[in-house]
Amino acid sequence: MNPAIRTAALTKRYRRRLALHDCTVTVPAGRIVGLVGPNGAGKSTLLGLVCGMITPTSGSIEVLGHRPAAGAAQLSRVGFVAQDAPVYSRLTVAEHLRLGARLNPNWDDDLAQRRIRRRGLDPDQKAGALSGGQRAQLALTVAAAKRGDLLVLDEPVAALDPLARRAFLDDLLDFVDELAVGVVLSSHLLGDLEQVCDHLIVLAGGRVQLAGDVADLLAEHHRVTGAPDPDRLPAGARLIHAEQTRHETSMIVRCAGPVPGGTPVGLEGMTLAYLTAATPTPTGAPR
């Protein structure tokens, strides 16, 4: 089976600005991928390349074994929901579904109608009158009802309240179970990603800082507190980030084997260690 996404030295430059640099990742099929990074890290650029909305400056990318947006058949295999969950404000919910059926050869109208009813959306209501959560649900339904192989979601829950976020993520997991579809979910909300993702890509400064299956990554990362000495780490261990608080020093260490005094670290702690280590510190400021 082809990987969902495979890139090699993928680079995108906008005039003088380097948005993505030397990105090499392989994402197995069927994963729910969390894409994490600060604003300007290159997340939206990577997703745009995956969907074929933009082309690389250099390097290569394959999505589901083919060049992104290589033709109508390839386009039909990828569903996309942008950050603001775009819908047509003057069209009704039902008109969105009819438009989806017209544009997508594998459209699953039974799925679309069932999800609209489940979320209590009025088919005759115009999308412009829906709440933010309802618009997100409509956009997700249209993307999923394409019956593609990959859903690409660019911070779709960023503006939603906690209840709307929970409903969106619940529906996303249902789609994954029902359709056996892979997902790439970009988000700043690490707690949400921890609930649903089994693969992780961390971007900062346009570069990949960390990538892999979540379970494997967590098994290789350890937190060491007290008065740890980086020079006494086991052979092959890599110090990711050390932080000094008023009470103690804490290190996040990557090592395939056990680390003396090491304790498990969660997805949020691991991710923040990489993002902090990749963030330039002003001269004279504490790290």
Residue, then its C-alpha position, 0 to 999 in steps of 0.5 A: m500500500n502506498p503511503a498517504i504522503r511521501t515528501a523528499a527535500l520538499t521546499k516552497r519559497y515565496r519570493r524571498r521568504l522560505a516557507l518550507h525547507d527540505c521537508t522529508v516525511t513519510v506518513p503511512a496510510g490510514r493514520i490520523v496525523g497531527l500537524v503542529g507548529p507556531n504561526g508561520a511554521g509552514k503548516s498551511t504551506l505543507l497542506g496546500l502542497v498536499c492538496g495541490m493548491i500550490t506547487p513546490t519550488s523544489g523537492s518532491i511530493e506524492v499523495l496516495g502514490h501520485r502527484p497532488a491534483a494530477g487529475a480529476a480522479q486524484l482530486s476526488r481522493v482528497g477532501f479539504v477543509a480550510q481554517d475558516a470552514p468555508v461554505y457558500s453563505r447564500l446557499t442552503v445546507a441542501e444546496h451544498l449537498r446537491l453541489g457536492a453530488r454534482l462535483n464529486p463522482n463518488w459522492d455518498d448522499d446517504l452519508a451526507q444526509r445522515r450526518i446533517r440530520r444527526r447534527g440537527l442542521d436544517p436543510d433549508q437554512k442558508a449557510g450564512a445563518l449557521s453558527g461557527g460550529q454548524r458551518a464546520q460540521l457542514a464543511l466536514t460533511v461535504a469533504a467526507a461525503k466525497r468518499g476519498d482516501l484522505l481528509v486534510l483539515d487546516e485548523p478547522v476547530a480554532a474558532l469553535d467553543p469547547l462543545a463545538r470542538r468536541a462534536f467536530l472531533d467526535d464526528l471526525l473519529d466516526f468518519v475515520d471508523e466508517l470510511a477507513v480514511g486517513v486524516v491530516l489535522s493541523s491544530h494549535l490545540l495539543g489537547d485535542l490532538e492528543q485525543v485523536c491523533d496516532h501520528l505527529i509532525v512538528l514544524a517550526g521555522g519551515r523545517v520538520q522538527l519531529a515526525g513519526d507514530v505517536a506511540d513510538l515517539l512517546a516511548e523514546h522521550h523521557r523527562v528527567t528532573g532534579a539536577p540532571d547532568p546532560d554529560r551523564l546521559p546514556a550513549g545515544a541519548r539526545l537532549i532536546h530541551a532543558e528548562q530551569t524553573r524556580h524549583e528545579t531543572s527539567m530535561i526532555v531527552r530522546c533515547a531508544g533505551p531507558v534513561p536513569g531517573g527518566t519518567p514518561v512525557g506526554l504528547e504536549g510536553m514532548t511537542l513543546a520541548y521541540l517547539t521551544a528548542a527551535t524558537p530563537t531566544p533574544t540575546g540575554a533572555p533566559r531559556 
